[in-house]
Amino acid sequence: MSVVVVGGGWAGCAAASAAAYAGANVVILEKTDMLLGTGLVGGIMRNNGRLTAMEEARAMGAAEFFVLIEKAAAHRRVDFPGHRHAMLYDVTRIEPAVRAALRRQGVELRLQARMTGIIKSSGRLTGVVTSSDEVIPGEVFIDCTGTAGPAQNCSRYGTGCAMCILRCPAFGPRVSLTERAGIKEIRAGEGFPQFEAMSGSCKLEKKSLAPKLVAALERDGVLVIPLPEHLQKEEQLKRKACQQYALSDFARNLVLLDTGHVKLMTSYFPLEILRTLEGFQDAQYADPYSGGKGNSVRFMAMAPCDDSLKVSGAPNLYCAGEKTGLLVGHTEAIITGFLAGHNAARLLAGQDPLVLPPELACGDIISFMHREMKKPEGMGKKYTFSGSVYFQRMLEKRLYSTDEEAIRARVAAANLTGVFKRRLVKKAKNILI
């Protein structure tokens, strides 16, 4: 009774965890040598509506997963421009913790295993093929490959590829499971507006900054440093995937967050200019991130899927994370990952898939995003609990709350308390065959 997860970012790890909780045998294929993908330059949780979403997910059975993140927290209840009560986790500590937790659940981790092909039988996926020609069989599959596309897209749509967070030159370009399965993806420029965008932040080596900056950052978790007027670049904001950080404050200032390294809240900033600023004379970007030149270009191709995250036209394929649509953020990836992994187990158990209700922010964002993506104007937006168009919707619908007891009551009213911890699969019996 096996589930194969392709892609080991936050979405893939959450999907694997949920499927394992439900009783399935699970394997993750990750093309690089580390899990969490862009989560290795992430580090922000619980800002704005993400607090609500995280507590909903916790009440639904993802508590232990979020405890891992909280144990790696460097700062709590941090406010920065446009955002309140953020938790900043240490990106240098989180990956080993997640890796160990998945192994304790019995999840098989296959690192440096890049999926390149698939095997089908009678219209169903039965296995995936790696770049080393190894066949990994499975009964249900989850596409968590992301939306970045091959490395040349960063040159075509960005400012050049130079070994960014996605590490394509070292480990090979992303390959979409959905595309390999013969499903027509939603692609930028193919009957849709151009919706690709750059990652919204990059990373500086903490030791390369002036000691007084480091001390202030480690004390407060955040630094906001005004920029000279001639260095303020409002036009860069439009290129960010993370539109919740596309506020004027992020153009007028350097916004720095302490996430183990120093998270610089801009897609890129030329190093020679950065070094002209007080305290940044010796600044260095952290390898393999190339924030002096550009950043990863994402949202190149997404999977057509329904609100249960089942991929249209594929009887045993689910998706999670950015693959589900114009959904931005690690909290968002984790929640869709848990839903996809849980539904993969439901398919193994012969049960109908779960669709999260609109009374929960975790359900409303999925259905709202999918409805909006059917409109031309909706394809030009990004959706996240932490800002932009969806956080405004949360406020209008009164879905945003910081009252943890009230959030748990909301989940209980939907009869979903602990749903992601329910045992669904009897491993001794294969229901699908």
C-alpha positions as semicolon CSV with decimal commas, in nm:
position;residue;x (nm);y (nm);z (nm)
1;M;0,000;0,000;0,000
2;S;0,252;0,254;-0,118
3;V;0,252;0,628;-0,183
4;V;0,532;0,783;-0,388
5;V;0,600;1,152;-0,327
6;V;0,808;1,326;-0,593
7;G;0,978;1,634;-0,451
8;G;1,106;1,680;-0,096
9;G;1,022;2,042;-0,024
10;W;0,788;2,145;0,255
11;A;0,488;2,019;0,055
12;G;0,647;1,682;-0,017
13;C;0,759;1,630;0,342
14;A;0,412;1,718;0,474
15;A;0,246;1,488;0,219
16;A;0,474;1,202;0,319
17;S;0,406;1,261;0,687
18;A;0,027;1,265;0,639
19;A;0,026;0,950;0,425
20;A;0,246;0,773;0,681
21;Y;0,017;0,880;0,967
22;A;-0,269;0,722;0,773
23;G;-0,084;0,390;0,750
24;A;0,062;0,395;0,399
25;N;0,414;0,292;0,306
26;V;0,575;0,611;0,177
27;V;0,883;0,699;-0,024
28;I;1,005;1,051;-0,107
29;L;1,216;1,115;-0,415
30;E;1,421;1,436;-0,389
31;K;1,660;1,541;-0,664
32;T;1,908;1,723;-0,436
33;D;2,098;1,610;-0,126
34;M;1,872;1,796;0,121
35;L;1,504;1,816;0,199
36;L;1,285;2,132;0,221
37;G;1,391;2,303;-0,104
38;T;1,308;2,674;-0,085
39;G;1,236;2,619;0,284
40;L;1,614;2,636;0,328
41;V;1,591;3,009;0,258
42;G;1,244;3,050;0,415
43;G;1,214;3,076;0,786
44;I;0,892;3,278;0,829
45;M;0,584;3,128;0,994
46;R;0,274;3,257;1,177
47;N;0,281;3,605;1,018
48;N;-0,068;3,751;0,971
49;G;-0,319;3,487;0,860
50;R;-0,059;3,211;0,867
51;L;-0,108;3,199;1,245
52;T;-0,474;3,109;1,189
53;A;-0,392;2,853;0,920
54;M;-0,119;2,693;1,128
55;E;-0,349;2,652;1,427
56;E;-0,625;2,507;1,206
57;A;-0,377;2,255;1,068
58;R;-0,250;2,177;1,415
59;A;-0,606;2,104;1,531
60;M;-0,657;1,880;1,227
61;G;-0,366;1,659;1,328
62;A;-0,050;1,826;1,202
63;A;0,061;1,932;1,551
64;E;0,376;1,721;1,570
65;F;0,495;1,854;1,235
66;F;0,460;2,213;1,350
67;V;0,628;2,134;1,682
68;L;0,943;2,060;1,480
69;I;0,928;2,410;1,335
70;E;0,862;2,570;1,672
71;K;1,162;2,390;1,827
72;A;1,380;2,550;1,558
73;A;1,235;2,896;1,622
74;A;1,495;3,169;1,657
75;H;1,243;3,447;1,731
76;R;0,875;3,465;1,817
77;R;0,612;3,737;1,789
78;V;0,822;3,950;1,552
79;D;0,661;4,246;1,372
80;F;0,802;4,381;1,046
81;P;0,653;4,599;0,769
82;G;0,302;4,477;0,689
83;H;0,331;4,172;0,914
84;R;0,258;4,090;1,276
85;H;0,338;3,812;1,525
86;A;0,577;3,626;1,296
87;M;0,782;3,328;1,409
88;L;1,128;3,299;1,251
89;Y;1,271;2,948;1,241
90;D;1,643;2,875;1,203
91;V;1,694;2,746;0,848
92;T;2,026;2,588;0,953
93;R;1,851;2,359;1,207
94;I;1,519;2,264;1,051
95;E;1,621;2,023;0,773
96;P;1,791;1,760;0,994
97;A;1,494;1,773;1,232
98;V;1,240;1,711;0,955
99;R;1,456;1,437;0,804
100;A;1,481;1,256;1,139
101;A;1,107;1,290;1,207
102;L;1,012;1,139;0,870
103;R;1,245;0,848;0,927
104;R;1,086;0,786;1,267
105;Q;0,754;0,762;1,084
106;G;0,900;0,498;0,856
107;V;0,916;0,719;0,546
108;E;1,183;0,606;0,300
109;L;1,398;0,899;0,188
110;R;1,559;0,873;-0,155
111;L;1,791;1,171;-0,198
112;Q;1,969;1,261;-0,523
113;A;1,694;1,065;-0,694
114;R;1,567;1,284;-0,976
115;M;1,250;1,158;-1,141
116;T;1,280;1,162;-1,520
117;G;1,003;0,933;-1,643
118;I;0,694;0,735;-1,552
119;I;0,539;0,392;-1,608
120;K;0,168;0,358;-1,677
121;S;-0,069;0,066;-1,702
122;S;-0,434;0,090;-1,808
123;G;-0,423;0,466;-1,766
124;R;-0,285;0,455;-1,412
125;L;0,060;0,549;-1,290
126;T;0,238;0,239;-1,164
127;G;0,591;0,371;-1,118
128;V;0,840;0,648;-1,175
129;V;1,185;0,622;-1,328
130;T;1,487;0,805;-1,190
131;S;1,784;0,951;-1,376
132;S;1,980;0,638;-1,279
133;D;1,713;0,422;-1,454
134;E;1,578;0,287;-1,127
135;V;1,206;0,211;-1,123
136;I;1,016;0,311;-0,808
137;P;0,676;0,136;-0,803
138;G;0,373;0,282;-0,630
139;E;-0,004;0,281;-0,611
140;V;-0,072;0,649;-0,551
141;F;0,159;0,936;-0,647
142;I;0,190;1,296;-0,529
143;D;0,349;1,566;-0,745
144;C;0,542;1,809;-0,523
145;T;0,793;1,910;-0,789
146;G;0,719;2,280;-0,771
147;T;0,679;2,525;-1,055
148;A;1,026;2,652;-1,133
149;G;1,102;2,468;-1,453
150;P;1,440;2,413;-1,612
151;A;1,736;2,636;-1,535
152;Q;1,714;2,828;-1,865
153;N;1,386;2,982;-1,751
154;C;1,581;3,186;-1,498
155;S;1,777;3,338;-1,785
156;R;1,475;3,381;-2,009
157;Y;1,238;3,532;-1,754
158;G;1,471;3,657;-1,481
159;T;1,814;3,816;-1,469
160;G;2,021;3,506;-1,515
161;C;2,086;3,171;-1,351
162;A;2,384;3,150;-1,120
163;M;2,336;2,863;-0,876
164;C;2,031;2,976;-0,682
165;I;1,834;2,798;-0,411
166;L;1,699;2,545;-0,663
167;R;2,054;2,424;-0,738
168;C;1,964;2,315;-1,091
169;P;2,321;2,318;-1,231
170;A;2,439;2,079;-0,959
171;F;2,150;1,836;-0,937
172;G;1,965;1,881;-1,265
173;P;1,650;2,075;-1,355
174;R;1,308;2,016;-1,208
175;V;1,100;1,758;-1,393
176;S;0,723;1,771;-1,353
177;L;0,551;1,445;-1,264
178;T;0,223;1,586;-1,395
179;E;0,378;1,667;-1,731
180;R;0,547;1,327;-1,754
181;A;0,211;1,165;-1,679
182;G;0,074;1,325;-1,997
183;I;-0,143;1,586;-1,824
184;K;-0,151;1,927;-1,991
185;E;-0,024;2,177;-1,735
186;I;-0,127;2,537;-1,684
187;R;0,174;2,710;-1,836
188;A;0,268;3,075;-1,839
189;G;0,211;3,230;-2,178
190;E;0,012;2,938;-2,320
191;G;-0,330;3,100;-2,333
192;F;-0,270;3,266;-1,996
193;P;-0,105;3,588;-1,884
194;Q;0,260;3,575;-1,783
195;F;0,238;3,480;-1,416
196;E;0,595;3,374;-1,347
197;A;0,775;3,555;-1,066
198;M;1,102;3,560;-0,873
199;S;1,149;3,427;-0,524
200;G;1,102;3,716;-0,285
201;S;1,416;3,697;-0,070
202;C;1,781;3,599;-0,061
203;K;2,039;3,522;0,205
204;L;2,346;3,691;0,350
205;E;2,620;3,535;0,559
206;K;2,565;3,670;0,908
207;K;2,936;3,690;0,991
208;S;2,995;3,914;0,688
209;L;2,792;4,199;0,840
210;A;2,911;4,453;1,095
211;P;2,897;4,318;1,454
212;K;2,657;4,592;1,565
213;L;2,408;4,489;1,293
214;V;2,438;4,124;1,389
215;A;2,387;4,201;1,758
216;A;2,073;4,406;1,688
217;L;1,937;4,144;1,451
218;E;1,992;3,856;1,694
219;R;1,833;4,060;1,972
220;D;1,520;4,173;1,785
221;G;1,491;3,928;1,497
222;V;1,437;4,211;1,247
223;L;1,622;4,518;1,118
224;V;1,470;4,786;0,896
225;I;1,739;5,006;0,741
226;P;1,631;5,306;0,527
227;L;1,781;5,319;0,178
228;P;1,902;5,634;0,003
229;E;1,638;5,754;-0,241
230;H;1,845;5,668;-0,549
231;L;1,856;5,302;-0,440
232;Q;1,482;5,261;-0,389
233;K;1,350;5,024;-0,658
234;E;0,971;5,011;-0,652
235;E;0,959;4,832;-0,989
236;Q;1,127;4,523;-0,839
237;L;0,826;4,463;-0,618
238;K;0,612;4,356;-0,914
239;R;0,848;4,066;-0,990
240;K;0,812;3,900;-0,650
241;A;0,630;3,571;-0,619
242;C;0,571;3,665;-0,255
243;Q;0,331;3,953;-0,313
244;Q;0,268;3,982;0,061
245;Y;0,616;4,137;0,074
246;A;0,562;4,361;-0,229
247;L;0,491;4,666;-0,015
248;S;0,659;5,003;-0,061
249;D;0,837;4,955;0,272
250;F;1,039;4,675;0,113
251;A;1,153;4,908;-0,168
252;R;1,236;5,202;0,058
253;N;1,424;4,994;0,316
254;L;1,649;4,696;0,358
255;V;1,439;4,457;0,566
256;L;1,653;4,192;0,735
257;L;1,524;3,890;0,932
258;D;1,726;3,656;1,150
259;T;1,659;3,302;1,029
260;G;1,997;3,154;1,120
261;H;2,149;3,330;0,825
262;V;2,033;3,681;0,738
263;K;1,721;3,681;0,525
264;L;1,723;3,988;0,298
265;M;1,366;4,061;0,192
266;T;1,431;4,142;-0,172
267;S;1,468;3,917;-0,474
268;Y;1,820;4,045;-0,539
269;F;2,046;4,341;-0,457
270;P;2,373;4,407;-0,646
271;L;2,661;4,326;-0,414
272;E;2,878;4,618;-0,516
273;I;2,596;4,858;-0,425
274;L;2,509;4,675;-0,103
275;R;2,869;4,714;0,011
276;T;2,845;5,093;-0,010
277;L;2,599;5,092;0,285
278;E;2,714;5,133;0,644
279;G;2,768;4,794;0,807
280;F;2,758;4,603;0,478
281;Q;3,111;4,678;0,353
282;D;3,212;4,311;0,368
283;A;2,871;4,158;0,295
284;Q;2,856;3,821;0,120
285;Y;2,566;3,622;-0,015
286;A;2,544;3,269;0,118
287;D;2,612;2,992;-0,131
288;P;2,440;2,855;-0,326
289;Y;2,221;3,168;-0,334
290;S;2,304;3,437;-0,586
291;G;2,113;3,733;-0,454
292;G;2,346;3,987;-0,609
293;K;2,222;3,894;-0,954
294;G;1,882;3,733;-0,949
295;N;1,675;3,458;-0,799
296;S;1,479;3,150;-0,890
297;V;1,191;3,207;-1,128
298;R;0,880;3,016;-1,022
299;F;0,522;2,961;-1,134
300;M;0,610;2,840;-1,481
301;A;0,375;2,539;-1,484
302;M;0,102;2,417;-1,250
303;A;-0,115;2,108;-1,236
304;P;-0,488;2,126;-1,314
305;C;-0,648;1,990;-0,999
306;D;-0,969;2,000;-0,797
307;D;-1,014;2,116;-0,437
308;S;-0,916;1,772;-0,305
309;L;-0,585;1,829;-0,491
310;K;-0,642;1,536;-0,726
311;V;-0,485;1,607;-1,065
312;S;-0,746;1,618;-1,342
313;G;-0,721;1,331;-1,588
314;A;-0,508;1,110;-1,364
315;P;-0,690;0,855;-1,146
316;N;-0,412;0,809;-0,888
317;L;-0,217;1,136;-0,891
318;Y;-0,239;1,419;-0,636
319;C;-0,037;1,737;-0,606
320;A;0,068;1,981;-0,334
321;G;0,247;2,312;-0,283
322;E;0,288;2,553;-0,573
323;K;0,186;2,274;-0,809
324;T;-0,175;2,324;-0,694
325;G;-0,193;2,680;-0,828
326;L;-0,075;3,033;-0,755
327;L;-0,024;2,956;-0,388
328;V;0,276;3,112;-0,210
329;G;0,446;3,018;0,115
330;H;0,576;2,739;0,334
331;T;0,269;2,726;0,558
332;E;0,059;2,698;0,244
333;A;0,282;2,420;0,112
334;I;0,258;2,225;0,438
335;I;-0,121;2,245;0,452
336;T;-0,170;2,136;0,091
337;G;0,089;1,864;0,152
338;F;-0,105;1,724;0,447
339;L;-0,427;1,731;0,247
340;A;-0,271;1,559;-0,056
341;G;-0,099;1,293;0,157
342;H;-0,416;1,225;0,352
343;N;-0,620;1,197;0,032
344;A;-0,364;0,964;-0,121
345;A;-0,421;0,733;0,176
346;R;-0,797;0,771;0,138
347;L;-0,764;0,651;-0,220
348;L;-0,570;0,347;-0,102
349;A;-0,844;0,279;0,153
350;G;-1,122;0,312;-0,106
351;Q;-1,263;0,627;0,057
352;D;-1,384;0,949;-0,101
353;P;-1,133;1,233;-0,087
354;L;-1,150;1,505;0,175
355;V;-1,225;1,861;0,066
356;L;-1,160;2,114;0,340
357;P;-1,468;2,334;0,393
358;P;-1,475;2,712;0,331
359;E;-1,550;2,768;0,700
360;L;-1,181;2,700;0,754
361;A;-0,918;2,931;0,611
362;C;-0,725;2,620;0,499
363;G;-1,020;2,513;0,285
364;D;-1,129;2,856;0,169
365;I;-0,790;2,951;0,026
366;I;-0,782;2,641;-0,197
367;S;-1,133;2,683;-0,337
368;F;-1,096;3,061;-0,371
369;M;-0,763;3,031;-0,552
370;H;-0,900;2,775;-0,796
371;R;-1,207;2,992;-0,871
372;E;-0,995;3,304;-0,918
373;M;-0,753;3,124;-1,151
374;K;-1,041;3,074;-1,395
375;K;-1,054;3,452;-1,443
376;P;-0,791;3,637;-1,648
377;E;-0,738;3,891;-1,372
378;G;-0,705;3,613;-1,115
379;M;-0,412;3,460;-1,301
380;G;-0,209;3,773;-1,238
381;K;-0,227;3,738;-0,859
382;K;-0,065;3,522;-0,591
383;Y;-0,252;3,377;-0,293
384;T;-0,121;3,350;0,062
385;F;-0,249;3,363;0,418
386;S;0,006;3,629;0,506
387;G;-0,090;3,917;0,280
388;S;-0,209;4,047;-0,054
389;V;-0,553;3,956;-0,188
390;Y;-0,622;3,647;0,021
391;F;-0,537;3,792;0,361
392;Q;-0,778;4,074;0,279
393;R;-1,040;3,810;0,208
394;M;-0,964;3,645;0,543
395;L;-1,030;3,976;0,717
396;E;-1,353;4,035;0,526
397;K;-1,485;3,682;0,597
398;R;-1,368;3,696;0,959
399;L;-1,155;3,388;0,907
400;Y;-0,848;3,556;1,055
401;S;-0,810;3,492;1,426
402;T;-0,532;3,476;1,683
403;D;-0,758;3,307;1,939
404;E;-0,626;2,950;1,941
405;E;-0,920;2,815;2,142
406;A;-1,168;2,967;1,894
407;I;-0,972;2,822;1,603
408;R;-0,982;2,473;1,758
409;A;-1,357;2,514;1,809
410;R;-1,395;2,605;1,442
411;V;-1,215;2,285;1,340
412;A;-1,425;2,080;1,582
413;A;-1,746;2,229;1,438
414;A;-1,634;2,103;1,098
415;N;-1,581;1,754;1,251
416;L;-1,216;1,761;1,144
417;T;-1,032;1,749;1,476
418;G;-0,737;1,512;1,433
419;V;-0,841;1,412;1,080
420;F;-0,481;1,394;0,957
421;K;-0,390;1,144;1,231
422;R;-0,664;0,893;1,149
423;R;-0,548;0,546;1,049
424;L;-0,697;0,462;0,712
425;V;-0,484;0,197;0,545
426;K;-0,451;-0,170;0,629
427;K;-0,106;-0,249;0,497
428;A;-0,171;-0,621;0,459
429;K;-0,441;-0,578;0,200
430;N;-0,417;-0,400;-0,131
431;I;-0,758;-0,247;-0,195
432;L;-0,677;-0,099;-0,536
433;I;-0,579;-0,420;-0,711
